[in-house]
Amino acid sequence: MDLTRDEQTVRAGFWPKLGKVFASIPFAEDAVAAYYCAFDRATPLKVKGVLLGALAYFVLPLDAVPDFLLGLGFTDDMAVLLAAISMIRTHIRPEHYDKARETLARLKTGGKLTA
């Protein structure tokens, strides 16, 4: 596992990608909560590794099913992310989801995305 590379990939690409696609992905809240959990100092290193790997898969433009395929493009991203979340669900705390909902509400009203 290359945690540093995945962390750099996610830090650089998560918000731009989310800004482009959040309206068309049903797992946006989970993705943002996973992001906040992955960068929470209290999150154990193994959990961070699982989440950063899944989020890096979401961010990277080339994956098993290209994202531009209407209706199918994000199914693999969703499967990877939800599998990761199910493995570490107890570490994504309510405050991560609260912050995710606040961020998505701000995005829906034209607000700026921030970490």
C-alpha distances in whole Angstrom, upper triangle without the diagonal:
4,6,9,9,9,11,13,13,14,17,19,19,19,23,24,23,24,27,28,27,27,31,30,27,28,24,25,25,22,20,22,22,18,18,20,18,15,17,19,19,20,17,15,11,10,12,11,7,9,12,10,8,12,14,12,13,16,17,16,20,19,18,19,22,23,24,28,29,31,31,28,25,23,23,20,19,20,19,16,16,19,17,14,17,19,16,17,20,22,20,21,24,27,27,24,26,29,28,26,30,31,29,30,33,34,32,35,37,36,35,32,28,27,23
4,6,6,6,9,10,11,12,14,16,17,17,21,22,21,23,26,26,26,27,30,29,27,28,25,25,25,23,20,21,22,18,17,19,18,14,16,18,18,20,17,16,12,12,13,11,8,11,12,10,9,12,13,11,13,16,15,15,18,18,18,20,23,23,24,27,29,31,31,28,25,24,24,21,19,21,21,17,17,20,19,16,19,21,19,19,22,23,21,22,25,28,27,24,26,29,27,26,29,30,28,29,33,32,31,33,36,35,33,30,26,25,22
4,6,5,6,9,10,10,12,14,15,15,19,20,20,21,24,25,25,25,29,28,25,27,23,23,23,20,18,19,19,15,14,16,15,11,12,15,15,16,14,13,9,10,11,8,6,9,10,7,8,11,12,10,13,15,15,15,19,19,19,21,24,24,24,27,29,31,31,28,25,23,24,21,19,21,20,17,16,19,18,15,17,20,17,16,19,21,18,19,21,25,24,21,23,26,24,23,26,27,25,26,30,29,28,31,33,32,30,27,24,22,18
4,5,5,6,9,10,10,12,14,15,18,19,19,21,23,25,25,25,29,29,27,28,25,24,24,22,19,19,20,17,15,17,16,12,12,15,15,17,16,15,12,13,14,11,9,13,13,9,10,14,13,11,14,16,15,15,19,20,20,23,25,25,25,28,30,32,32,30,27,25,26,23,21,23,23,19,19,22,21,18,20,23,21,20,22,23,20,21,23,26,25,22,24,27,24,23,27,28,25,27,30,29,28,31,33,32,29,26,23,21,18
4,5,5,6,9,10,11,12,14,17,18,17,19,22,23,23,24,28,27,25,27,24,23,24,22,19,19,20,17,15,18,18,14,14,18,18,20,18,18,14,15,16,13,11,13,13,9,9,13,12,9,12,14,12,12,15,16,17,20,22,22,22,25,27,29,30,27,24,22,24,21,18,21,22,18,18,21,21,18,20,23,22,21,23,25,22,22,25,28,26,23,25,28,25,24,27,28,25,26,30,29,27,30,32,31,29,26,22,21,18
4,5,5,6,8,10,10,11,14,16,15,17,19,20,20,21,24,24,22,23,20,19,20,18,15,16,17,14,12,15,15,11,12,15,16,19,16,16,13,13,13,10,8,10,9,6,6,9,8,6,9,11,10,10,14,15,15,18,20,20,19,22,25,27,27,24,21,19,21,18,15,17,18,15,14,18,17,14,16,20,18,18,20,22,19,19,22,24,23,20,22,24,22,20,24,25,22,23,27,26,24,27,30,28,27,24,20,19,16
4,5,5,6,8,10,10,13,15,15,16,19,20,20,20,24,24,22,23,20,19,19,18,15,15,15,13,10,12,13,9,9,12,13,16,14,14,12,13,13,9,9,11,10,6,8,11,9,8,11,13,11,12,16,17,18,21,22,22,21,24,27,28,28,26,23,21,22,20,17,19,20,17,15,19,19,16,17,20,19,18,20,21,18,17,20,23,21,18,20,22,20,19,22,23,20,22,25,24,23,26,28,27,25,21,18,16,13
4,5,5,6,8,10,12,14,14,16,18,19,20,21,25,25,23,25,22,20,21,20,17,16,18,16,13,15,16,12,12,15,16,19,17,18,15,17,16,13,12,15,13,9,11,13,11,9,13,13,11,12,15,17,18,21,23,22,21,24,26,28,29,27,23,22,24,22,18,21,22,19,18,21,22,19,20,24,23,21,23,25,21,21,23,25,24,20,22,24,21,20,24,24,21,22,26,25,23,26,28,26,24,21,17,16,13
4,6,5,6,8,11,12,11,13,16,17,17,18,22,22,20,22,20,18,20,18,15,15,17,15,12,15,16,13,13,17,18,21,19,19,17,18,17,14,13,14,12,9,10,11,9,6,9,10,7,8,11,13,14,18,19,18,17,20,23,25,25,23,20,18,20,18,15,18,19,16,15,19,20,17,19,22,22,21,23,25,22,21,23,25,24,20,22,24,21,20,23,24,20,21,25,24,21,24,27,25,23,20,17,16,14
4,5,5,5,8,10,10,11,14,15,15,16,19,20,17,19,17,15,16,15,11,11,13,11,8,11,13,10,10,14,16,18,16,17,16,16,15,12,12,12,10,7,9,9,6,5,9,9,7,9,12,14,15,18,19,18,17,20,22,24,24,22,19,17,19,17,14,16,18,15,13,17,18,15,16,20,19,18,20,22,19,17,20,22,20,17,18,20,18,16,19,20,17,18,21,20,19,22,24,22,21,18,14,13,11
4,6,6,8,10,11,12,14,16,17,17,21,21,20,21,19,16,17,17,13,12,14,13,9,11,13,11,9,13,15,18,16,18,16,18,17,13,14,15,12,10,12,13,10,9,13,12,10,12,15,17,18,22,23,21,19,22,25,26,27,25,22,20,22,21,17,19,21,18,16,20,21,18,19,22,22,20,21,23,20,18,20,22,20,17,19,20,17,16,19,19,16,17,21,19,18,21,23,21,19,16,12,11,9
4,6,8,8,10,12,13,14,16,17,20,21,20,22,20,17,19,19,15,14,17,16,12,14,17,14,13,17,19,22,20,22,20,21,20,16,17,18,15,12,14,15,11,10,13,12,9,11,13,16,18,21,22,20,18,20,24,25,26,25,21,19,22,21,18,20,22,20,18,21,23,20,21,25,25,23,25,26,23,22,24,25,23,20,21,23,19,18,21,21,17,18,22,20,18,21,23,21,19,16,13,12,11
4,6,6,6,8,10,11,12,13,17,17,16,19,17,15,17,17,13,13,16,14,12,14,17,14,14,18,20,23,21,23,21,21,20,17,17,17,14,12,13,13,9,8,11,9,6,8,10,13,15,18,18,16,15,17,20,21,22,21,17,16,19,18,14,17,19,17,16,19,21,19,20,23,23,23,23,26,23,21,23,24,23,19,20,22,19,17,20,20,16,17,20,19,16,19,21,19,18,15,12,12,11
4,6,5,6,9,10,11,11,15,15,14,16,14,11,13,13,9,9,12,11,8,11,14,12,12,16,18,21,19,21,20,20,18,15,16,16,12,10,12,11,8,8,10,8,6,9,11,14,15,18,18,17,14,17,20,20,21,20,17,14,17,16,13,14,17,15,13,16,18,16,17,20,21,20,20,23,20,18,20,21,19,16,17,18,15,13,16,17,13,13,17,16,14,17,19,17,16,14,10,10,9
4,5,5,6,9,10,10,13,15,14,16,15,11,13,14,11,9,13,13,10,12,15,14,14,16,19,22,20,23,22,23,21,18,19,19,15,14,16,15,11,12,14,11,9,12,14,17,18,21,21,19,16,18,21,21,22,21,18,16,19,19,15,16,20,18,16,19,21,19,19,23,24,22,22,24,22,19,21,21,19,16,16,17,14,12,15,14,11,11,14,13,11,14,16,14,12,10,6,7,8
4,6,5,6,9,10,13,14,14,17,16,13,16,17,13,12,16,16,13,16,19,17,17,20,23,25,24,26,25,26,24,21,21,21,18,16,18,16,13,13,14,12,9,11,12,16,17,21,20,17,14,16,19,20,21,20,17,16,19,19,16,17,21,20,18,21,23,22,22,25,26,25,25,28,25,22,24,24,23,20,20,21,18,15,17,17,14,13,16,15,12,15,16,14,13,11,8,10,11
4,5,5,6,8,11,12,11,14,13,11,14,15,11,11,15,15,13,16,18,17,17,21,24,26,24,26,24,25,22,20,20,19,16,15,16,14,11,11,12,8,6,9,9,13,14,17,16,14,11,12,16,16,17,17,13,12,16,15,12,14,17,16,15,18,20,19,19,23,24,23,23,26,24,21,24,24,23,19,19,21,18,15,17,18,14,13,17,16,13,15,17,15,15,13,11,13,13
4,5,5,5,9,10,9,12,11,8,10,12,9,9,12,13,11,14,16,16,16,19,22,24,22,25,24,24,21,19,20,19,16,15,16,14,11,12,13,9,8,12,12,16,16,19,17,16,12,14,17,17,17,17,14,12,15,16,12,13,17,16,14,16,19,18,18,21,23,22,21,24,22,19,21,21,20,16,16,17,15,12,14,14,11,10,13,13,10,12,15,13,13,12,9,11,12
4,6,6,9,10,11,14,14,10,13,15,12,11,15,16,14,16,19,19,19,21,25,27,25,28,27,28,25,23,24,23,19,18,20,18,14,16,16,13,11,14,14,18,19,22,20,18,14,15,18,17,18,19,16,15,18,19,16,16,20,20,18,20,23,22,21,25,26,25,25,27,25,22,23,23,21,19,18,18,16,13,14,14,11,10,12,11,8,10,12,10,10,9,7,10,12
4,6,8,9,10,14,14,12,15,16,14,14,18,18,16,19,22,21,22,24,28,29,28,30,29,29,27,24,25,24,21,20,20,18,15,16,16,12,11,13,12,16,17,20,17,15,11,12,15,14,16,16,13,13,16,18,15,16,20,19,18,20,23,23,22,26,27,27,26,29,27,24,26,26,25,22,20,22,19,16,17,18,14,13,15,14,11,12,14,12,13,12,11,14,16
4,6,6,7,10,11,9,12,14,12,12,16,16,16,18,21,20,21,24,27,29,27,29,28,28,25,23,24,22,19,19,19,17,14,15,15,11,11,13,12,15,16,18,15,13,9,10,13,12,13,13,11,10,13,15,12,13,16,17,15,17,20,20,20,23,25,25,24,27,26,22,24,24,23,20,19,20,19,15,16,17,14,12,15,15,11,12,15,14,15,14,13,16,17
4,5,5,8,8,6,9,11,10,10,13,14,14,16,18,19,20,22,26,27,25,27,27,27,24,22,23,22,18,18,19,16,14,16,16,12,12,15,15,18,18,20,17,16,12,13,15,14,14,15,13,11,14,16,13,12,16,17,15,16,19,19,18,21,23,23,22,24,23,20,21,21,20,17,15,17,15,12,12,14,11,8,11,12,9,9,13,12,13,13,11,14,15
4,6,8,10,8,11,13,13,13,16,18,17,19,22,22,23,25,29,30,28,31,31,30,27,26,27,25,22,22,23,20,17,19,19,15,16,18,18,20,20,21,19,17,14,14,15,13,13,15,13,12,15,17,15,14,18,19,17,18,21,22,21,23,26,25,24,27,26,22,24,22,22,20,17,18,18,14,13,15,13,10,11,13,10,8,12,12,14,15,14,17,19
4,7,9,9,12,14,13,14,17,18,18,21,23,23,24,27,30,31,29,31,31,30,27,26,26,24,21,22,22,18,17,19,17,14,15,17,16,18,18,18,15,14,11,11,12,10,9,11,10,9,11,14,13,12,15,17,16,16,20,21,20,22,25,25,24,27,26,23,25,24,24,21,19,21,20,16,16,18,16,13,15,16,13,12,16,16,18,18,17,20,21
4,5,6,9,10,10,12,14,15,15,18,19,20,22,24,27,28,25,27,27,26,23,22,23,21,18,19,19,15,14,16,15,11,13,16,15,17,16,17,14,14,10,12,13,11,10,11,10,7,9,12,10,8,12,14,12,13,16,17,16,18,21,21,20,23,23,20,22,21,22,19,16,18,18,14,14,17,15,12,15,17,14,13,17,17,18,19,16,19,19
4,6,8,9,10,12,13,14,16,18,19,20,22,24,27,27,25,27,27,26,23,23,23,21,18,19,20,16,15,18,17,13,16,18,19,20,18,19,16,17,14,15,15,14,11,12,12,9,10,13,11,8,12,14,12,11,15,16,15,16,20,20,18,21,21,18,20,19,20,17,15,17,17,13,13,16,15,12,14,17,15,14,18,19,20,20,18,20,20
4,6,5,6,9,10,11,12,14,15,16,19,20,24,24,21,23,24,22,19,19,20,17,14,16,16,13,12,15,14,11,14,17,18,19,17,18,16,17,14,17,17,16,14,14,13,9,10,12,9,7,10,11,9,8,12,13,11,13,16,16,15,18,18,15,17,16,17,14,12,15,15,11,12,15,14,11,14,17,15,15,19,19,20,20,17,18,18
4,5,5,6,9,10,10,12,14,15,17,18,22,23,20,23,23,23,19,18,20,18,14,15,17,13,11,15,14,11,13,16,17,19,18,19,18,18,14,17,18,17,15,16,14,11,13,14,11,9,13,13,10,11,15,14,13,16,18,18,16,19,18,14,16,16,16,13,11,13,12,9,9,12,10,8,11,13,11,12,15,16,16,16,13,15,15
4,5,5,6,8,10,11,12,14,16,16,20,20,18,21,22,22,18,18,19,17,14,16,18,15,13,16,17,14,15,19,20,22,21,22,21,21,18,20,21,20,19,19,18,14,15,17,14,11,14,15,11,11,15,14,12,14,17,16,14,16,15,12,13,12,12,10,7,9,9,6,6,10,9,7,10,13,12,12,16,17,16,16,14,15,14
4,6,5,6,9,10,10,12,14,15,19,18,16,18,19,19,15,15,16,14,11,13,15,12,11,14,14,12,14,18,19,21,19,20,20,20,18,21,21,21,19,18,17,14,14,15,12,9,12,12,8,8,11,11,8,11,13,12,10,13,13,9,11,11,12,9,7,11,11,8,9,13,12,11,14,16,15,16,19,20,19,19,16,16,15
4,6,5,6,9,10,10,13,14,18,18,16,18,18,18,14,13,15,13,9,11,12,9,7,11,11,9,11,14,16,18,17,18,18,18,15,18,20,20,18,17,16,12,13,13,10,9,11,11,7,9,12,11,9,12,14,13,13,15,14,11,13,14,14,10,10,13,12,8,11,13,11,11,14,16,14,16,19,19,18,17,14,14,13
4,5,5,6,9,10,11,12,16,17,15,18,18,19,15,14,16,15,11,12,14,12,9,13,14,11,12,16,18,20,20,22,21,21,18,21,22,22,21,21,19,15,17,17,13,12,15,14,11,12,15,13,12,15,17,15,14,16,14,11,12,12,12,8,8,10,8,5,8,10,8,8,12,13,12,14,17,17,15,14,11,11,10
4,5,5,6,9,10,10,14,14,12,15,17,17,13,12,15,14,10,12,15,13,11,14,16,14,15,19,21,23,22,24,23,24,21,24,25,25,23,23,21,17,18,18,15,14,16,15,11,12,14,12,10,13,15,12,11,12,11,7,8,9,9,5,5,8,7,5,8,11,10,10,13,15,15,16,19,20,18,17,14,13,11
4,5,5,6,9,10,13,13,11,13,14,14,10,9,11,10,6,8,11,9,8,11,13,12,13,16,19,21,19,21,21,22,20,23,24,24,23,22,20,16,17,16,13,12,14,12,8,10,12,9,7,11,12,10,9,12,9,7,10,11,11,7,8,12,11,9,12,14,13,13,17,18,17,19,22,22,20,19,15,15,12
4,5,5,6,9,12,13,11,14,14,14,11,9,12,11,7,8,11,10,7,10,13,11,11,15,18,20,19,22,22,22,19,22,24,25,24,23,20,17,19,18,14,14,16,14,11,13,15,12,11,15,15,13,13,15,12,10,12,13,12,8,10,12,10,9,12,14,12,13,16,16,16,18,21,20,18,16,13,11,9
4,5,5,6,10,11,10,13,14,15,12,10,13,13,10,11,14,13,11,14,16,15,15,18,21,24,23,25,26,25,23,26,28,28,27,26,24,20,22,21,18,17,19,17,14,15,17,14,12,16,16,14,13,14,11,8,10,11,9,6,8,10,8,8,11,12,11,13,16,16,16,19,21,21,18,16,13,11,8
4,5,5,8,8,6,10,11,12,9,8,11,11,8,10,13,12,11,14,16,16,16,20,23,24,23,25,26,26,24,27,29,29,28,27,25,21,22,21,18,17,18,16,13,14,15,12,10,14,13,10,10,11,7,6,8,10,9,6,9,11,10,10,14,15,14,16,19,19,19,22,24,24,22,20,17,15,11
4,6,8,9,7,9,9,10,7,5,8,9,6,6,10,10,9,11,14,14,14,17,20,22,21,23,24,25,23,26,28,29,28,26,24,21,22,20,17,17,18,15,12,14,15,11,11,14,14,11,12,13,9,9,11,14,13,10,12,15,13,13,16,17,16,17,21,21,20,23,25,25,23,21,17,15,11
4,6,9,8,10,10,12,10,7,10,12,9,9,13,13,12,13,16,16,16,18,22,24,23,26,27,27,25,28,30,31,30,29,26,23,24,23,20,20,21,19,16,18,19,15,15,18,17,14,15,16,12,11,13,15,13,10,13,15,13,13,17,17,15,18,20,20,20,23,25,24,22,19,16,13,9
4,5,6,9,10,13,11,9,12,14,11,12,15,16,14,17,20,19,19,22,25,27,27,29,30,30,28,31,33,33,32,31,29,26,27,25,22,22,23,21,17,19,20,16,15,18,17,14,14,14,10,10,10,13,11,9,13,14,12,13,17,17,16,18,21,21,21,24,26,26,23,21,18,15,11
4,6,8,9,12,11,10,13,15,14,14,17,18,17,19,22,22,22,24,28,30,29,31,33,33,31,34,36,37,36,34,32,29,30,28,25,25,26,23,20,22,22,19,18,20,19,16,17,16,12,12,13,16,13,12,16,17,15,17,20,20,19,22,25,24,25,28,29,29,26,24,21,17,14
4,6,9,12,10,10,13,15,14,15,18,19,18,20,23,23,24,26,30,31,30,32,33,34,32,35,37,38,36,35,33,29,30,29,26,25,26,23,20,21,21,18,17,19,17,14,15,13,9,11,11,14,12,12,15,17,16,17,20,21,20,23,25,25,26,29,31,31,28,26,23,20,16
4,6,8,7,6,10,11,10,12,15,15,15,17,20,20,21,23,27,28,27,29,30,31,29,33,34,35,33,32,30,26,27,25,22,22,22,19,17,18,18,14,13,15,14,10,12,11,7,9,10,13,13,11,14,16,16,16,20,21,20,22,25,25,25,28,30,30,28,26,22,20,16
4,6,5,6,9,10,11,12,14,16,16,18,20,21,22,24,28,28,27,29,30,31,30,34,35,36,35,33,31,28,28,26,23,23,23,20,18,19,18,14,14,16,13,10,13,11,8,11,13,17,16,15,18,20,19,20,23,24,24,25,28,29,29,31,34,34,31,29,25,23,19
4,5,5,6,9,10,10,12,14,15,16,18,20,20,22,26,26,25,27,29,30,29,33,34,35,34,32,30,27,27,25,22,22,22,19,17,19,18,14,15,17,14,12,15,14,11,13,16,19,19,17,20,22,21,21,25,26,25,26,29,30,29,32,34,34,31,29,25,23,19
4,5,5,6,9,10,11,13,14,15,17,19,20,21,25,25,23,25,27,28,28,31,32,34,32,30,28,25,25,22,20,20,20,16,15,17,15,11,13,14,11,9,13,13,11,13,16,20,20,18,20,23,22,22,25,27,26,27,30,31,30,32,35,35,33,30,27,25,21
4,5,5,6,8,10,11,12,14,16,17,18,20,24,24,22,23,25,27,26,29,30,31,30,28,26,23,22,20,18,18,17,14,13,14,13,9,9,11,9,6,10,10,8,10,13,16,17,14,16,19,19,18,21,23,22,23,26,27,27,29,32,32,30,28,24,22,19
4,6,5,6,8,10,10,12,14,15,16,18,21,22,21,23,25,25,24,28,29,30,29,27,25,22,22,20,17,18,18,15,13,15,14,10,11,14,12,9,12,13,10,11,14,17,16,14,16,19,18,17,21,22,20,22,25,25,25,27,30,30,27,25,21,19,16
4,6,5,6,9,10,10,12,14,15,16,20,20,19,21,23,24,23,27,28,30,29,26,24,21,21,19,16,17,17,13,12,15,13,10,12,14,12,11,14,15,13,14,17,20,20,17,19,22,21,20,23,25,23,24,28,28,27,29,32,31,30,27,23,22,18
4,6,5,6,9,10,11,13,14,16,19,19,17,18,20,22,21,25,26,27,26,24,22,19,18,16,14,14,13,10,9,11,10,6,8,11,8,8,11,13,11,12,16,19,19,16,18,21,20,19,22,24,22,23,26,27,26,28,31,31,29,27,23,22,19
4,5,5,6,8,10,11,12,14,18,18,17,18,20,21,20,23,24,26,24,22,20,17,17,15,12,13,13,10,8,10,10,6,7,11,10,8,10,13,10,10,14,16,17,13,15,18,17,15,18,20,19,19,23,23,22,24,27,27,25,23,20,19,16
4,5,5,6,8,10,10,12,16,16,15,18,19,20,19,22,24,26,25,23,20,17,18,16,13,14,15,11,10,13,13,9,11,14,13,12,14,16,14,13,16,19,19,15,17,20,18,16,20,21,19,20,23,24,22,25,28,27,25,23,19,17,14
4,6,5,6,9,10,11,14,14,13,15,17,18,17,21,22,24,24,21,19,16,16,14,11,13,13,9,9,12,11,9,11,14,13,13,15,18,16,15,19,22,22,18,19,23,21,19,22,24,22,22,26,26,24,27,30,29,27,25,21,20,18
4,5,5,6,9,10,13,14,12,13,15,16,15,19,20,21,20,18,16,13,13,10,8,9,9,6,5,9,9,6,9,12,11,12,14,17,15,14,18,20,20,17,17,21,19,17,20,22,20,20,23,24,22,24,27,27,26,24,20,20,17
4,5,5,6,9,12,13,12,15,15,16,14,18,19,21,20,18,15,12,14,12,8,10,11,9,7,10,12,9,11,14,14,14,15,18,16,14,17,19,19,15,16,19,17,14,18,19,17,17,21,21,19,21,24,23,22,20,16,16,14
4,5,5,6,10,11,10,13,15,15,14,17,19,21,21,19,16,13,15,13,10,12,13,10,10,13,14,12,14,17,17,17,18,21,19,17,21,23,22,18,19,22,20,18,21,22,20,20,23,23,21,23,26,25,24,21,18,17,15
4,6,5,8,8,7,10,11,12,11,15,16,18,18,15,13,11,12,9,7,10,11,8,8,12,12,11,14,16,16,17,18,22,20,19,22,24,24,20,21,24,22,19,22,24,21,20,24,25,22,24,27,26,25,23,20,20,18
4,6,8,9,8,11,11,11,9,13,14,16,16,14,11,8,10,9,5,8,10,8,8,11,13,12,13,16,17,17,18,21,20,18,21,22,22,18,18,21,20,16,19,21,18,17,21,21,19,20,24,23,22,20,17,18,16
4,6,9,10,13,13,12,10,13,16,17,18,16,13,11,14,12,9,12,14,12,11,15,16,15,16,19,20,20,21,24,22,20,23,24,23,19,20,22,20,17,20,21,18,17,21,21,18,20,23,21,21,19,15,16,15
4,6,7,11,12,10,10,13,15,18,18,16,13,12,14,12,10,13,15,13,13,17,18,16,18,21,22,22,23,26,24,23,26,27,27,23,23,26,24,21,24,25,22,21,25,24,21,23,26,24,24,22,19,19,18
4,7,10,10,7,7,10,12,15,17,14,11,11,14,12,11,14,16,15,15,19,20,19,21,24,24,25,26,29,27,26,29,30,29,26,26,28,26,23,25,26,23,22,25,25,22,23,26,24,25,22,20,21,21
4,7,8,6,8,10,12,15,17,14,11,12,13,11,11,15,15,14,16,19,19,19,21,24,24,25,27,30,28,27,30,32,31,28,28,30,29,25,28,29,26,25,28,28,25,27,30,28,28,26,23,24,24
4,6,6,8,11,12,15,15,12,9,10,11,8,8,12,12,11,13,16,16,16,19,21,21,23,24,28,26,25,29,30,30,27,26,29,28,25,27,29,26,25,28,29,26,27,30,29,29,27,24,25,24
4,6,9,12,11,14,14,11,9,10,10,7,9,12,11,11,14,16,16,17,19,21,21,23,24,28,27,26,30,31,32,28,28,31,30,26,28,31,28,27,30,31,28,29,32,31,32,30,27,28,27
4,6,9,8,11,11,7,6,7,8,6,8,11,11,12,14,16,17,18,20,21,23,25,25,29,28,27,30,31,32,28,27,30,29,26,27,30,27,25,28,29,26,26,30,29,30,29,26,28,27
4,6,6,9,11,8,5,8,10,9,10,13,14,14,16,18,19,20,22,24,25,26,27,31,30,28,31,32,32,28,27,30,29,25,27,29,26,24,27,28,24,25,28,27,28,27,24,26,26
4,6,8,9,7,4,5,9,9,9,11,13,14,14,17,18,19,20,23,24,25,25,29,28,26,29,29,29,26,25,27,26,22,23,25,23,20,23,24,21,21,24,23,24,23,21,23,23
4,6,9,8,6,8,11,12,12,14,16,17,18,20,22,23,24,26,28,29,29,32,31,29,32,32,32,29,27,29,28,24,25,27,24,22,24,25,21,21,24,23,25,24,22,25,25
4,6,6,4,8,10,11,12,14,16,17,18,20,22,23,24,26,28,29,29,33,32,30,33,33,33,30,28,31,30,26,27,29,26,24,26,27,24,23,27,26,27,27,25,28,28
4,6,6,9,10,13,14,14,16,18,19,20,22,24,24,26,28,30,29,33,32,30,32,32,33,29,27,30,29,25,25,28,25,22,24,26,22,21,25,24,26,26,25,27,28
4,6,8,8,11,12,12,14,17,17,18,20,22,22,23,26,27,27,30,30,28,30,30,31,28,26,28,28,24,24,27,25,21,24,25,22,21,25,25,27,27,25,28,28
4,6,5,8,10,10,11,14,15,16,17,20,20,21,24,26,25,29,29,27,29,30,31,27,26,28,28,24,25,27,25,22,25,27,24,23,27,26,28,28,26,28,28
4,6,7,8,10,11,13,14,15,17,19,20,21,23,25,25,28,28,26,28,29,29,26,24,27,26,23,23,26,23,21,24,25,22,22,25,24,26,25,23,25,25
4,6,5,6,8,10,10,12,14,15,16,18,20,21,21,25,24,22,25,25,26,22,21,24,23,19,20,23,21,18,21,23,20,20,23,23,24,23,21,22,22
4,5,5,6,9,10,10,12,14,15,16,18,20,20,24,24,22,25,25,26,23,21,25,24,21,22,25,23,20,23,25,22,22,26,26,27,26,24,25,25
4,5,5,6,9,10,10,12,14,15,17,19,19,23,23,21,24,26,27,23,22,25,25,21,23,26,24,22,25,27,24,24,28,28,28,27,24,25,24
4,5,5,6,8,10,11,12,14,16,17,17,21,20,18,22,23,24,20,19,22,21,18,20,23,20,19,22,23,21,22,25,25,25,24,21,22,21
4,6,5,6,8,10,10,12,14,15,15,19,19,17,20,20,22,18,17,20,20,16,18,21,19,17,21,22,20,21,24,24,25,24,21,22,21
4,6,5,6,9,10,10,12,14,15,18,19,17,21,22,23,20,19,22,23,19,21,24,22,21,24,26,24,24,28,28,28,27,24,25,24
4,6,5,6,9,10,11,13,14,17,17,16,20,21,23,19,19,22,22,19,21,24,22,21,24,26,24,25,28,28,28,27,23,24,22
4,5,5,6,9,10,11,11,15,14,13,16,18,19,15,15,19,18,15,17,20,19,18,21,23,21,22,26,26,25,24,20,21,19
4,5,5,6,9,10,9,13,14,12,15,17,18,15,14,18,18,16,17,21,20,18,21,24,22,23,26,27,26,26,22,23,21
4,5,5,6,9,10,13,14,13,17,19,21,18,17,21,21,19,21,24,23,22,25,27,26,26,30,30,30,29,25,25,23
4,5,5,7,8,12,11,11,15,17,19,15,16,19,19,17,20,23,21,21,24,26,25,26,29,30,29,27,24,23,21
4,5,5,5,9,9,8,11,14,15,13,12,16,17,14,17,20,19,19,22,24,23,24,27,28,27,26,22,22,19
4,6,5,9,10,10,13,15,18,15,15,18,19,17,19,23,22,22,24,27,26,27,30,31,30,29,26,25,23
4,6,9,9,11,14,17,19,16,17,20,21,19,22,25,24,24,27,29,28,29,33,33,32,31,27,26,24
4,6,6,7,11,14,15,13,14,18,18,17,20,22,22,22,25,27,27,28,31,32,30,29,25,24,21
4,5,6,8,11,13,11,12,15,16,15,17,20,20,20,23,25,25,26,29,30,28,28,24,23,21
4,6,7,10,12,11,12,15,17,16,18,21,21,22,24,26,27,28,30,32,30,29,26,25,22
4,6,9,11,9,11,14,15,15,17,19,20,21,23,25,25,27,29,30,28,27,23,22,19
4,7,8,6,8,11,11,11,14,16,16,17,19,21,21,23,25,26,24,23,20,19,16
4,5,5,7,9,10,11,13,15,16,17,19,20,21,23,25,26,24,24,21,19,17
4,5,5,6,9,10,11,12,14,15,16,18,20,21,23,25,23,23,20,19,17
4,5,5,6,8,10,10,12,14,15,16,18,20,21,23,20,20,18,16,14
4,5,5,6,9,10,11,12,14,15,16,18,20,21,19,18,15,14,12
4,5,5,6,9,10,10,12,14,15,16,18,20,18,18,16,15,14
4,5,5,6,9,10,11,12,14,15,17,19,17,17,15,15,14
4,5,5,6,9,10,11,12,14,16,17,14,14,12,11,10
4,5,5,6,9,10,10,12,14,15,14,13,11,11,10
4,5,5,6,9,10,10,12,14,13,14,12,13,13
4,6,5,6,9,10,11,13,11,12,11,11,12
4,5,5,6,9,10,11,9,9,7,8,9
4,5,5,6,9,10,9,10,8,11,12
4,5,5,6,9,8,10,10,13,14
4,5,5,6,5,7,8,10,13
4,5,5,5,6,6,10,12
4,5,7,10,10,14,16
4,6,9,11,14,17
4,7,9,13,16
4,7,9,13
4,6,10
4,7
4
